[in-house]
């Protein structure tokens, strides 16, 4: 899933993306995995959203803005808010994930939409972002600027923003209309919550599509994990005899 992230949100070739994963893994496992331990462990999806956010933050220091496309110019928080203003939440999701780097074919699979519904959500992009709509591969046109935009959105949390755990419940159909309706109405007006919601939708789609890898391939991805000290509590006899 980390390599999937780098494939969409970075300009790096596969070999470079693999090296970046090793660098990110070293950062995650530093200081006895202090960063990793700070992620939410209430559910796998919350953990994956935290991991995705970490990869964005880590990548932000490595990306060069010279790789970003100049035409069309990258969206900013202000221009994106203006572009999405007044749209239904589903159309905002479609536009947001399209600007993030996804082709319409992939969007239909991620959001489980028909081509007609997906097309309706792209109408506002046809004027200023037609180049985005012409792609067949899943890759962001402005990796550095887009990750910067997402980080700004994540930082702009308000007291009435919906917690990630509640968004998971909504996605699972476990929230009542009493909780779901105001959360969706707020999300349609809040870039922080829209970014968080689309992050959740994205990692769920990645998780749904993942395939098991052979053990030897997994081993090559995990070579940088340090050996952690054994913190298991020793038995009384072992402590008595110094074992």
N, C-alpha and C positions, 0 to 999 in steps of 0.2 A: 504494500500500500504506500510506503514511503517512496518507492521508485515510481509508482503511479503519480504521486504528487509532483515529483521532480519532472516527470514527463510532461505534465500540463503547465506547471508554473515556473519553469526555468528554460533557458535556451540551450542547456547543456546536452551534449551527446550522451548515449547510454553509459559509456565508460566513465565520463566525467561525473555523471549523476551517481554512479556507484561509489566513486571516490567521495562525493559529497555526503552520501549516506554514511560512509565510514566516519567522516568528520562529525556528522550530527550524532552518531551513536557514541562517539568518544565524549562529546559534550553532555549527552544524556546520562552517561554512566560515571561521569566525574564525581569526585567527592562521595563515593559510596552510593552513587545513583540518586543524589539529592534532588535533582530536577525531576527525574522520573517518579520519585516518591511523592512529589508535589502534585501530580496529576490526579484527577478524580478517579476513584476506583469503585464508585457506586454501580456503574454498569460499563460494559465493554464499549458502548457507543460514546459515552461521556469521555472515557479514556482516549478513544480515537480522535475525538474533536480536540482534546487538549494536545494530543500528539501532533495533529495537523497544524494547530496554532504555533506550537513550538517550531515545527519545520519552517513555517512562514517567517517567524522571527529570526531563526538561524539563517535562513536563506537571504534575508534582507541585507545582511552584512557582507554577503558574497556576490550579490548580483550587481552587474554594471549597467547603468541606465543607457549606455550607448547601444545596448542590444534591443532596446525598446523601439517599436515602430514609431516613425515620425508622422506618418499619414495613415489613418487618422490619428490625431493626438490622443494620448491616454486620458481617460476620464479622471476627474478629480472628485472629491467628496461633494463639492458644490454642484458640478455639472451632472453628476450621477443622481443626486437628489432631485434636481430639476427634471431629469429625464424620466425618472420613475414616478414622479408626483402624480397622484390621482389614479394610477393604474391599479387594477385588482391585484391582490397578493400573488396569485399564480402567475400573472403576466410579469410581475416584478421578479419573481424567481427565474422565469425563463430569460428575461433580459439580463439579469445579474450573472447567471451562469454562462450565458452566451459571451458576454464581455470577459468573463473569467477565462474563457478559452475553449468552451465546448462547442462542437458542431451540432447541427440540428438533429442529426441521426442519433448521436450520443445523448442529447437532451431528452429525446423521446424515450430512450431506454431508462435514463436516470429518474425522470419524473413520471414515467409510465403514461405518456401522452400520445394522442393521435397526431399525425402530421398537421391536421387542420388546426387543432388547439395550439400546438407549438408555434405554428406560423402566425397565429393571432397575437401571440406574446412578443413577436419580433417586429411588429409594425413600426414602433418608434425608433428602431435601429436602422431602418432602411435608408434614411436620409444621411445621417452623419457617420454611420458605422457600417456601410454596405460591405466594406472589405471584410469585416468580421463574419458576415453572413456567407461569404464566398468560400470559406475554409472547409476542407473535408477532414483535416486532422484536428486532434484535440491539443491545442497549444495556445497559450496566451500571447497576444501581440505585444503586451507591455509588462513583462514579468516584474521588473523592479517597481514601476509605478503602481501596478495593480496590488502587489503585496503591501506597498506603503499605504495604499487606500484601505485595504482590509485591516491593517494594523491600527490605523486611525479610527476606523469604525469600531473595532473591538475595544479601544480605549475609551470611547465615548459612551460608556454605560450610564444609564439613568436609574433613579430609584424605582421607577415603575417598569423597568425592562423585565421581560419574562426569563426566569432562570432556565438554564439548559435542561435540568431534570424535568421541568414542566413541558418543554418542547419535545422531549423524548416521549412523554406520556401522550401528547397530542399526536405525534407521528404514529404511535402504536394504537391510536383510537381508544385510549384509556381515559381521556379527559372528558368531562361533561361539557355540554354546550355552554354552560354557565362559565366555565373556565376557558374553553376553547375560543369562543367568539371574541371576548375582549383581547385575548392574546394575539389573535390574528389581526384584529383591527389596529392594535398597537404596532405590530410587526410591519404593517403596510405603511406606517409613517415613521419608522425608526430604522436607520441604516445599521445600527449596532445589532438589532434583533434579526434583521434580514440576513446579515452576514453570518450570524450564529446559526440561524435556521438552515440556510443553504449549505453551511459547513456540515451540519448534521445530515442533511439529505445526501450530500456528496459522499461522506464516509460510509453511510449505509449502502449506497450504490456500489462503492468500491468493495465493501465487505461481501455484498451479495454476488459480485462477479469474480471474486478471487478464486484462484485454483491452487490446490496443494502443490508445493514444490518438493522435489526429492531432497532428502536430508543433506546430501553433499552440497547442493546449491545453497541451502539455508546456512550451512556452516560457513561458506564464503562471506555471507552477509554479517555474521556475528563474531568474526575473528577479533574485533576490537573490544569486546566486552571483557573488562578486567575480572580477575578472580576476587570475589568478595570474602571478607573474613567470616569464619564460621561463628555465628552468634547464637547457635543452639545452646540451650541451657544444659549443662552437664549434670549427670546424675550425682547423687550424694556419694556413692562409692568412688566414682571417678575423681571427684573433688578431694576426697579423703586420701586417695593413693596418688594424687598428682597427675592423673591421666587426662 
